[in-house]
Amino acid sequence: MAYTNVNEALGALDRKIEVLNNLVVANDFLVACMREEGERLQIMGGDETRNMLRQRARRKFHQDSGEAPNPAVLSILEQALGNGHTAEVIPFPGSAARVG
């Protein structure tokens, strides 16, 4: 995509950096939880693990009552920890293995 001026290009770059930063914060949260609760997480089932991680994420990132309010990060974590997903580190966009 070509931008017509420097301000548009910088705005687009700022938005992409913000998204990447939110992914980093979400991944850091998951890694910290895994370090702190590693043994407990290993014995928990998938649904129980996702529920516990979602509750911790809400306590930390909820817009109104969180310790470090960040609705964008909470949204990423809610989506990643939704039913049917694993509690693995969230990959960066474009980092999937490429066949070819």
Buried (B, 14 or more C-beta within 10 A) or exposed (E): EEEEEEEEEEEEEEEEEEBEEBBEBBBEBBEEBBEEBEEEBEEBEEEEBBBBBBEBBBEBBBEEEBEEEBBBBBBBBBEBBEEEEEBEBBEEEEEEEEEE
